[in-house]
Amino acid sequence: MRVLVFHGYLLRGTGSNVYNASLARALARLGHEVHVLCQDLHAAELDFVDAVGRFDGGALELEVLREPVRCSAYLPDIGRLLPVYVADEYEGFDARPFPELGDAELERYLASNVAAVRAVAERARPDVALANHALMGPAILARALGGRVPYAVKIHGSALEYTLRPHRERFLPYAREGLEQARGVLVGSRHTAERLWELVDLPGLAERTRLGPPGVDTERFRPLPRDEAARNVRRLAARLERGTAARWGGEARAAAALLALDPEREPVVSYVGKLIVSKGVDLLLAAWPLVVERVPGARLCVVGFGTYREGLLSLLAALRDGDLAAAREVAVRGRELEGGPAGGLRLLAGFLAGLEGERLERYLACAARAMERVHFTGRLEHSDLPLLLPACEAQVVPSTFPEAFGMVAAEAAACGVLPVVAGHSGLAEVVESLAPALPERLRPLLSFPLAPGAVEGIAERLCSWLALDRSERLRAGRALAAAAAQRYGWDRVCEGVIGAAQGRLDALPDPRRPGWQSLRPSG
């Protein structure tokens, strides 16, 4: 089958980028012919891309990299302006949030992509198509395909929460335009479905919505013996040090950060994701002294990039130096430190305010040691994570903002690593699906309430897990891996995407059915 996928961003990194890269790779492996529209300037470097299409003066030219051509990536000529949901830096582009675009700029962006989709569709003759995000992919396919090719829409949370919700009057018409022609709409969780239905009041939308979470490549994300996992971490560090890693090869001291880990002798906890305020990494940093106080050998590996990195490093330095006033300033300034308006970090501020007397002295004394055991790698390729995650004992996903799905939690579980997530939105639904694999007494370790006490909640769950006998952790990890493999394989995801595009919805899980709970953040 010929499948056209519109994703106007990179094919590496996090979130929807990883989803589309993994989907394209899996579809091609299953024998489908895949045509992906993206803005990854280095798509030719990806091992699953066999041809790259570019638009010279509007004319489509295809460069074949290898035969047979199963997956082609096309780069619409949109100029330097790349509209995004969250402010960030993109090589070769001026990335600006959608609300900052003028109407003429937005229409030029849409017109460029519509023309590119039409050219690709004329050449490839796709049987089905997929648009990503509520904005602007569906509207682009609706305009370009004109009903000639059936398509589905995959909803990712960022467009809903960062663009459509705060600017509904301006952007709702675009969302409605794209969604009303879709045969099926896929969401990663019941939570995301409810957000979508709340924001887009389109008749019949709920009836066409189905659960379609991302998948996990369980051949790559899998448990490994501790010695093999440790060797893989050293291999990754050596590659980064030689400068032969992929383009997203970490920051200046990434190799040193990885080499500081000794998973055969010291337990490693990881965070993987964007370094932005809404990911809640400040809560994990604040919890780390409480963990090291009880598990002195533990190390924290922070993988990711983003505009809040310097803010997090400021918090780390303040805790390391015992400067509680500076730490509280970080909590007060909050979003200002990532380039946005001032907005305090309520949960972090509450925790720091509660430190006093002997408790404060103990915390700061331990923080000086604990912060030396935190290691930032910067950005890593998604394909590098299977070299790192199996060396970890646990992974924390402390997001304070709703998440459409918890892919990093599912990938950690597939590696036999305990995911510890904030108990809300799609994150909670992921760990709820995995919880039956664990003994009942261990299930509460999978999530913590996003409420006052969240910092202590993270620490308590990590310490309880690390205090278990190693053999018990291994048994529980293998059970998590088996559950993740059964539930989140990419073959199932591919079947769901094609079925949704064709309008074959009966076989797909309906988020309206009894038993699905709506879990929202409580803080």
NUDRENNU-40872 format. One record per residue: residue in three letters; x, y, z of N, C-alpha, C in turn. Coordinates in steps of 0.02 Angstrom, whole numbers, plus 50000, padded with zeros to 5 digits. Last residue first. Layout:
<titors>
alaXYZXYZXYZ
...
</titors>
This chain:
<titors>
gly498795097651999499185103252023499605106251970
ser498165086951947497855089852006498245095752033
pro497815082551777498285084951828497905088051887
arg496625069151752496875075951739497365077951793
leu495965055851672496425057651726496745064351710
ser494575046951641494885053351624495305055651683
gln494625029551608494535035051655494865041351627
trp493745016851531494275021851522494135027851566
gly492625009751560493265007251586493835012051576
pro491635010251412491695009951484492385007151505
arg492205019851269491945013751299492045013751375
arg492765030251206492135031651241491885025551280
pro493865026151134493985029251200493345030851238
asp493915010751059493505016851063493605020051131
pro495135002350963494855003851029494515010651031
leu494614995950803495065000150843494745001850910
ala493714989550724494224985350755494694989350801
asp492914999750673492624995050720493154990950757
leu493465007950575493555009850644493315004650694
arg493995011050433493835004550464493955005250540
gly494415022050364493765022450396493545015850426
gln495665022450315495155019350272494455019850302
ala496325027750422496305031650360495775028950313
ala496205017250514495875023650528495815027850464
gly497005007350452496295006150463495915012750475
ile498265013650457497955012150392497205011050400
val498415014450597498455020450555498105019250488
gly498335000950639497845005850662497835012050619
glu499454995250579498784992750561498254997850581
cys500445002450649500365003150576499675000850553
val500254997550780500165004650766500045005750691
arg500614984150766499924985850783499774993150767
asp501964985850740501544982650690500804984350702
trp502504991050859502384995550802501954992450748
gly501804986651020502204985050962502014989350902
tyr501204988051148501414993851111501874992351052
arg500834976151216500334981451207500544986751156
gln501904967451221501254964951200500784970651180
ala502924975451272502994972451206502324970151178
ala502434978551399502534983851350502574981151280
ala502454965851459501824969351452501884974851399
ala503824962951458503364958551421502704962151409
ala504304973151541504524972651472504044968451430
leu503714969851664503544976151630503724975951556
ala504384957751687503654957751680503414964251645
arg505694962151702505524957651646504774957551633
gly505534969851819505734972951756505564968651696
ala505244959951914504744965051899504894968451832
arg506464953051911505844949651894505304954651875
leu507344963351952507424960151886506784956651865
arg506904966152081506864971352029506914968351960
glu507224953952141506514955852136506434961452084
ser508594954152133508244948852097507504950652090
arg508914964952218509034965452147508644960152107
asp507704969952337508224965252318508294965252242
leu507354987552346507154980552335507764976352321
ala507795000452346507914996552407507714989252399
leu507355005952229508065004352233508235000352296
trp505985007852264506185003352209506915001152216
ser506085017252366505765010752379505955005652326
cys506705027852299507055024452354506745017652369
leu505695031352206506355029152184506725025352239
arg504665034852294504575029352247505245026852221
glu505215045652365504985039752401504915033752354
ala505475055252264506025052252302505805045752336
ile504165058352223504655055652175505195051952213
gly503635063452344503345057552312503815054352262
glu504365074852368504455069152413504185062752382
val503805082052260504525080952265504675074952309
ala502435082352291502665078852232503415077352235
gly501905089852393502215083452412502475079552353
pro500495095652305500985096852358501245090252386
ala500435085652154500115089552206500655091452256
leu500285073452064500545080052048500185085052093
pro500675057952140500185063352129500535069952113
phe501585045952043501525050052103501035055652089
ser501805028751988501595035751979501555039252046
leu502335016252017502325018451948502135025851939
leu502205011952145502835015052128502835017952058
pro500995004952159501005012152175501665015652158
arg501414991552124501054995852075501055003152094
leu501924983452220502394987652183502044992552136
arg500894976052272501234980552318501724985252282
glu500484967752164500064973352186500434978352230
pro501754964552042501414962852105501044968952132
leu501404969751872501794969951933501404967151992
ala500524969851768501104965451761501504965051826
pro499574979851792499404972851808499994967951802
ala500254991951745500234990151816500054982851829
leu500124995551613500694991351631500634988551702
ser499035003851608499034998051564499594993151582
glu499445013651697498865009451714498845003151671
val500435019651624500645015351679500055011251705
val499615025951526500135021251507500305016751565
glu498805034351602498495028851565499005023751542
ala499695043651652499375039051698499065033151661
leu500025050251531500535046751570500215041551616
gly498885056851487499095050751453499625046851490
ser498405063151649498345063151576498575056551546
his499415058851793498895062551759498925061251684
gly500535057051897499915053251888499345057151856
ala502155056551831501645060751862500955057751846
val503005040651845502705046151807502245050251851
val504255030151825503935033651881503665040151852
pro504585014551755504405021451742504045024351803
leu505915003451778505315005951809505165013151787
val506434993951639506594999551684505935002251712
gly506374985151536506384982451603506534987551656
cys506204991151415506894989451433506944986351503
ala504874994151418505084988951371505804986751384
ala504905004851508504624998451530504844992751484
ala505445014551421505805012451481505565005651505
glu504405015551329505065013151307505485010951366
ala503385020651410503305014051378503965011251355
ala503955033051443503795028251496503715021151467
val504025039051320504655037651354504545032751412
met502645040251290503065035651251503715034051288
gly501325043651352501965043151386502425038351351
phe500245055951281500455049051289501115049251326
ala499935069251296499495065051256499635057651267
glu500005077151453500365073551401499885069051363
pro499845092651540499545086551511499965083651454
phe501225096751646500755098851595500455092551563
thr502235092251721501715095951756501165098351709
ser503135076951713502795082351678502255085651721
pro504145067651753503795071851802503395077651773
val504665052951738504315057251690503875061951731
val506115043651769505605048051796505325052451741
gln506615026951771506575033051732505995037251757
ala507785015351843507135018651841507185024851796
glu508985009451813508535005851858507825008851854
cys509855008151655509525011951709509095007251752
ala510295001651547510785002351601510475005951661
pro509305002451452509364996151489509874996451546
leu509535016151403508995014551449509085007851485
leu510665016551311510685019451378510165016651425
leu510405010651191511065009551220511115012051292
pro509145015251158509215008251177509905006451203
leu509495028851123509195027351188509225019951206
asp509915031150996510425029851046510125027651113
ser508825034350920509125027750908509685026150958
his508625047450957508165042350983508465035350975
glu510145055750994509695052750945509235047750980
leu510155067851126510395061651096509905059451043
arg510585083351199510155079451154510515073251129
gly511365082051361511115085751303510695081151260
thr511745075251473512045073051410511875077751352
phe512125079051638511735081151580512095078951516
his512055071451793512445071951731511995073451672
val512305071851965511825073251911512225074751848
arg513125071552073512945065152044512375065851994
glu513235083652127513835081252091513695074552057
met512055084352196512095087952132512725086152093
ala512365076952312511895074352263511965077752196
arg513225084652391513475078352361513025076252303
ala512375095352420513045096752395513345090552362
ala511265089152475511215091952408511895093352378
cys511615086052604511585080552555511575083252484
ala511545098652659512165094852665512175089152614
leu510225102052632510755105652599511415102052603
tyr509555092552717509435092752645510015096152609
arg510015095652845510135089052817510075089152742
glu509515108852856510235107552862510415100852831
leu508125106652845508475110752796509225109352797
arg507905099152962507755096252896508115100052841
glu508205108053062508645102253052508525099052984
gly507495122352985507785119153043508245113453024
glu506595118952832506805123252887507115119052942
leu505665118452690506315116452717506525121352772
gly504535123552632504455118952689505105116552719
ala504965130452523504715134252581504645129852643
leu505245120052436505805123952463505575127952525
phe503925115752407504405111252438504965115152471
gly503375127252348503085124452409503565119852445
ala504175128552234504185133752285503905131152351
leu503785116852164504475117752187504515122852242
leu502445119952143502625113952181503335114352206
arg502475132152069502135131652133502365125652174
leu503465141951994503415134651997503135132952066
gly502805157151919503115153351972502995145851966
gly503205166151785502685161551807502985156651856
ala503545178751669503655176151736503065171851757
pro503485173351497503305177951551503435174751618
gly504955164651431504255166551431504115171751484
gly506225160051438506075164951388505355167151385
glu506475152151542506485148751477506275153551421
leu506335160351650507005157851637507035153651572
glu504985162551659505395168051636506095165651616
arg504455151551722504455151751648504865157551620
gly505255154851870504945149651830505015150551756
arg505395163951977505435166351908505135161351859
val505255155752092504825161652083504815163952010
ala506235145952076505535143952083505065149852070
val507375153952074507205149952015506475148052017
glu507295158552206507215163352151507055159752086
arg507585147152277506905149852281506785154952226
ala508935146052246508475140752225507755143352225
ala509415157452310509465157052237508995151652210
ala509145153852444508835159852415508855159652339
leu509955142852465509235141852462508885147852432
asp511345137352423511065144052418510305143452409
gly512175126252419511795127552481511475134452482
asp512735122852301513095127852342512735129352407
arg511785114052249512475111652262512835116352310
leu510715122752231510665117252279511355114652298
ala511255131252132511025133952196510975128552249
ala511515122252028512075125852060511865128552128
leu510195118251996510695113352017511265116852055
leu509665130451954509385127052013509885122052040
ser510455132651841510465137451896510195134351960
leu510085121851764510765122051788510845127151844
leu508775125851737508895119751777509605119651804
gly509035137151659508665137851721508765131851767
glu509665131351550510045135751594509695136851660
arg508575123851496509175120551520509565125051568
tyr507455128551438507485129051511508125125851539
thr507455125951303507585132851324507625133651399
gly508315110251273507755114851274507925121451306
phe508615092551282508815099351266508205103751270
gly509185077151359508705081551326509005088451315
val509395067451498509475067351426508965072051395
val510215065351644509695069551614509845070151539
cys510465053551765510665055351697510095059051663
leu511005051951928510455054251886510735056451819
arg511515038752038511685044151991511075045651947
ala511795032252203511365033452145511615039352103
gly512465029652321512805028252259512415029952196
pro511605032152430512165036752417512505035552350
val510095032552460510455028152413511065032052390
arg509715042352549509555035352566509915030452521
glu510225053952490510275053152563510175045852583
val509825052852360510525051352376510635050552451
val508475056852374508645050052350509355048252371
leu508565069752416508205065052459508355057852439
pro509245075552306509585075052372509235070152419
trp508175074452206508775070352203509165070052269
ala507095082852207507025076452242507695072752249
ala507515093252128507405094552199507355088152239
leu507545086552005508165089152034508085090352108
leu506165084051992506635078451997507295080752026
leu505665096951981505435092652036505915086852047
asp506255101451863506445104651927506235100451986
val505595094851764506255092251783506495095351848
gly504325097451708504395096251779505065093651802
lys503935100951581504145093951592504305092451665
ser503715114451575503135110051582503315102651591
val504975120351553504665120651619504125115351627
ile506075109451462505625115151465505245114751531
leu506955099651390507105103451450506715110051446
lys506155084651333506335091651324506485094851391
gly506875068851389506355073251363506605080251354
val507205057751514507285058651442506715063051418
tyr508105053751658507565057851631507715058651557
ser508585039551758508625043951700508015048251693
val509705032351875509025034651861509065039651804
val510735018951917510645024851874509905026151865
pro511715012252049511065012752015510995019351978
glu513345005752023512935011052051512265011552014
arg513924994951958514054995952030513605001052062
glu513534994751828513664988251859513764988951935
pro513425008051789512815004351805512934997551834
asp514135021351808514415014651818513845009951837
leu514395036951729513925031751750514285025051756
ala515335044651672515275045251745514805039851772
leu515145042951538515685039151569515675039651645
leu514135052251516513985045151511514525040951545
ala514855064251534514255062851574514095055451574
ala515825063251435516025063051505515435061551550
ala514985064551323515365058351333515575057751406
ala514505077751340514045072051341514415065551355
arg515065090351342515295085451391514845079351395
ala514405097051235515125096651237515385091151284
glu512955086651198513295093051207514035091751219
gly512335075251070512475077551137512825084251138
gly512175073350925512625069550967512795072451034
trp511345073350806511105075550871511525072350925
arg512035066550707512065073850709511825076650777
ala512815052150786512365055450739512355062950752
ala514595051150822513885049850836513465053450784
thr515895054050809515605049950755514885048050770
gly516665060250903516295064550856515985060650799
arg517255053351000517605053450935517265058050885
glu516295054751098516955057651109517345058251044
leu515245047351047515165054451057515835057951064
arg515845034651052515625037450988515545045050993
ala516025033151190516615033351146516435036351078
ala514695032851234515135038251255515745038851209
leu514285020851174513965027151155514415033051174
arg515115011951244515155012451171514855019051147
arg514645013551373515335015551358515435016251283
val513375008251357513445015251378514155017751361
asn513714995051325513374999251275513425006651293
arg514244990451445514684990951386514364995451333
ala513084990351522513634994851540514104995751481
ala512364980251459512094987051459512644992051475
glu513184969351489513094971451419512834978551415
asp513034968851627513694970051599513654972251527
arg511634966651643511944972751668512624974051637
pro510734960751500511134959451560511524965651579
leu509294970451450509954967551436510294965751501
pro507644972751383508104971851440508754968651417
arg507404983751242507304977451277507794976951334
phe507204991351101507084993051171506914986651209
arg507314983350986507864987651007507804989651080
glu506164976350976506774972750958507394976750981
thr505164985051005505364980551059505944976051040
asp504845000250978505214995250941505514990350992
val503235005351021503915004351045504234998851003
gly502035017750965502295011050977503005011151004
pro500695028851017501325027250983501545020151000
pro498915024451015499535026951046500145025451004
gly497485026750972498045024650930498685027250959
leu495775025750992496415025551027496955022850980
arg494755036350889494965029750913495645030350948
thr493375045450831493995045450869494135038550896
arg492155046650773492705044650729493375044250765
glu491325050950874491175044350844491735041950799
ala491835063650897491925058450948491815051550919
leu491375070150778492095069250792492215063750843
gly490055072850754490315066350733491045065150749
pro490285090350742489825084650743490145078250718
leu491495098050840491335095950771490865089950774
asp492245107550931491535105550934491285103850864
val493685105951000493435105950931492725103150930
leu493875105351138494125111151101493835111651031
glu493305093451183493145099651217493315105751174
trp493895083951102493175085051096492965091551129
leu495235085251148495065086551079494315088151072
arg495135081051282495375087851266495165089851195
glu494705067951261494255072751294494475079951281
ala495845062551199495195062551165494735067751195
thr496785063751301496855067851241496205068151201
his496235054151392496335061151411496375065651350
arg496365042251324495695044951336495735052351354
ser497745043451208497455041951273496745044751276
gly498185046451082498595041951122498275039851186
val497055045650942497315048951001497715043951043
leu496535047950776496885043750824497155047950881
val495145048050677495585052350716495875048150772
gly494625044650508494725042550577495215047350611
arg494395052250396494005046150405494045043750478
ala494255070050392494635064050412494175058050422
gln493545081450371493605076850315493975070350332
glu493615088250492492955086250468492995081450409
leu494935091950517494655086050551493995083750521
gly495215103550441495585097450430495265091250459
glu494255112850487494345111650415494695105050403
arg494495113150625493875110350599493935108550526
ala495745119450627495665112750654495035109450627
tyr495435131850570495915127450537495845120250562
pro494515137150665494305135750596494785131150558
leu495355138250784494835133150779494615131950706
phe496215149150788496455142950757495925137450751
arg495585160450846495955161150784496065154450750
glu494955155350960494565159250912494925159650845
arg495975149251035495465145251002495105149150948
his497215150151101497055154551044496505151351002
pro497425140751200497475147851218497275152651162
arg497105128551122496745130451184496815137851199
leu498005128551011497275128951002496925131251065
thr499345129151071499105133651018498345134151017
tyr499605120451175500005126551170499745131451119
glu498675109851167498775113351231499125120051222
leu498635105251032498025106651070498165111451128
ala499965103550999499565108250961498925110150998
ser500365093651095500645100351095500225105351057
gly499815080551083499545085351131499775092451123
his499315074550925499835075050976499645080951020
ile498275064350829498295070050874498885069350922
lys498265060050665498545058050730498625064350773
val496995056950551497365062150587497615059050652
ala496845049350388496735049450460497145055150489
tyr496075050150224496615051150272496375050750344
pro495865045750052495625045550121496205046450170
val495985056549918496355051549955496095051450027
arg495105066249873495305060849827495675055149862
gly494815077149951494385071349957494575065549913
gly495865086249926495185087549901494735081549902
leu497205087149952496955080849925496235081349900
ala497455100150000497865097349946497535091349913
arg496535102850102496585107350044496945104049985
ala496755092050188496085093450163496105097750101
leu498125093450217497895087750178497195088950149
ile498055105650289498465105150229498245099250186
ala497255102150397497015107250350497405106950285
pro498125092650462497485090650433497205095750383
gly499295101050497499325095450450498655093450421
met499455110750586499055112550528499015106850478
leu498375104950712498575110650672499285109450647
ala498315092750771497675095850753497795101850708
his499525080950710499335086850749498655089550725
asn499745074350545499925074550616499735081250646
ala498885063950429499105070650450499245070450524
leu499055051250309499025052850381499265059950391
ala498225042150178498675047250203498565048150278
val498175029550047497925032550108498435037750131
asp498725027949921498085024749936497755027749997
pro499545040249818499455036549881498755033549887
arg500365043949699499695040949696499545037049760
ala501575050449679501575044149715500915040449711
arg501315062249602501855057749584501765050749614
glu500245068149667500205066949594500735061949572
ala500765069149796500185064749783500115063149709
val501775078549776501945071849798501385066949783
ala500995089649739501515087049694501705079949712
arg500185091349851499875089949786500385086849738
val501155094449947500765088349954500445086449887
ala501605106849896502065101149900501675094649906
ala500465114849908500755113749842501215107649842
val500345114650047499805111950005500075110349935
asn501505121350086501425114250102500875110950061
ser501255134150036501865130550016501785123150029
ala500065137550103500065136850030500675132950006
leu500475138350238499985133350217500025132250142
tyr501375149150229501605142650254501125137150231
arg500505159250187501065157250145501325150350165
glu499665159950299499385157650236499935155650187
leu500555165050394500245158550404499975155750338
glu500855177450340501395172550350501095165550357
ala499595183550345499915182450280500475177250286
asp499365184250483498925180250440499255178750373
gly500905182350577500365186250547499955181850501
leu501345172250717501335173350645500765177950625
glu501215169450849501605175350832501615176850758
pro500535157350861500165163550875500545169950857
phe501575147750825501035149350780500685155950797
pro503255152550869502605149650887502045152050840
arg504585150550754504165155050793503505151750809
ala506195148150695505615144850724505235149750768
asp507015149650559506795154350610506145151550639
phe508195136650518507525139750518507485145250570
gly509385129850529509185132050462508515135650459
glu508935120750670509465122350622509175124150554
tyr507905127850786507945122850734508465125150683
glu507435130850953507895132350899507925126450851
asp505795135651013506405131751015506835133750957
ala504175137051080504775140551056505395136251065
val502965125751027503355128051084504005131151057
tyr502455124550899501985125050955502335127851018
val502985133750751503045128450801502535129550856
pro503385137650583502935138550639502965132550686
leu504805143250512504505136850532504045138050592
leu505475152350385505005152750440504685145950453
arg506255151150271506585150550337506095150250395
gly505355141450150505775147050169506075145850238
ile504725129950120504335134650159504735140950176
asp504675117750015505055124050018504625129250053
pro504605101350087504275107150056504675113550066
leu505475087850067505575094050106505235099850069
tyr505145070550088505095076550046505125082650091
ala505755054150085505635060050126505645066150081
ser505215037650053505475043950026505285049650072
cys505485020750068505285026750104505625032850074
arg505885011549973505295010050013505025016350049
val506735008149837506495014049873505835012249908
pro507974995049847507334997949823507125003749866
glu509215007949822508655003849796508574997649840
arg509625024349880509745017049877509115013749849
leu509345037549850509945035949889510135028549884
val508735048049728508715041149754509375039649788
glu507955063049735508625060149735508585053249768
leu506765071449642506885066049689507585063249680
glu505995087049632506555082949609506725077849662
leu504645096849589504865091549632505425087549598
ala504635114449570504655107949537504955102749584
gly504795126149641504135123149640504115116249609
gly506135128849638505685133149600504995130249594
asp506315113249687506735118549658506295122849614
phe506075103549819505685107549773506105113549749
arg506565086349845506615093549859506245097349804
gly506595070449919506295074849870506355082149891
val507605056549938507435063049965507175067449909
ala507575039149982507575044449932507355050949965
asp507585031050092507915028550031507955033749976
val507715030650262507535035050206507935032950145
phe508195023350367507585020750335507375025050275
asp509305029950418509405023450386508785020750351
leu509615046850381509225041950418509215035350381
glu510215056150300510645052450346510275046850383
ala509225062850234509615057950196510065053750240
ala508765072650321508395066350315508785060950279
his509205084950360509695079550356509345072750352
leu508155093350374508645094950322509155089350312
asp506565089750396507205087350421507725088250366
gln505245092650378505715098150371506395096150401
cys504165082150274504455084250338504885090450325
leu503185069450212503355076550203503565079250271
val503465053250156503415057550215503615064650197
his502855039050094503045045650070502925050650126
val503125021750072502995027250118503255033750089
glu502435006450038502815011850007502625018350043
his502584991850145502214997450116502695002450084
gly503294981950211503214981450139502804986950106
leu503634983250341503064978850327502914978350252
arg504614992950332504814986050349504264981050334
ala503805004050309504255001750256504474994550269
leu503175004950435502775003950374503205001250318
ala504305007350517503915001350525503494999850463
arg504765019950470505205014050470504805007550473
ala503625027750495503865026950427504315020750422
leu503565026650636503005024250595503245023050523
ser504755032750673504645025650690504085022650648
ala504525045750627505095041950603504995034550615
asn503365049050701503345048650628503935044850598
tyr503835048350835503255044450813503275043550737
val504865057650836505035050550844504455046250820
asn504055069150821504595067650774504775060250776
ser503215069250931502925067650866503455066250814
gly504495065851047503785066751034503565064750965
thr506145070550989505665068251039504965068651010
gly507305066550873507215070550932506725067550980
arg506815066550699507245064350754507105068850814
leu506295072550592506175065450599506645062550651
leu505495088850609506065084250602505835077050608
tyr503955093450525504505094750571505075089750560
gly502685090950469503075096650447503675098350490
his502085077150402502355079250467502845084850453
phe501025067050317501235074050323501445075450394
val501225052750222501225055350291501445062650289
leu500485040950117500765047750122500685050150194
val500735024750061500515028750118500875035550117
arg500225011449965500595017749962500305022550015
met500424994050000500005000050000500445006250000
</titors>
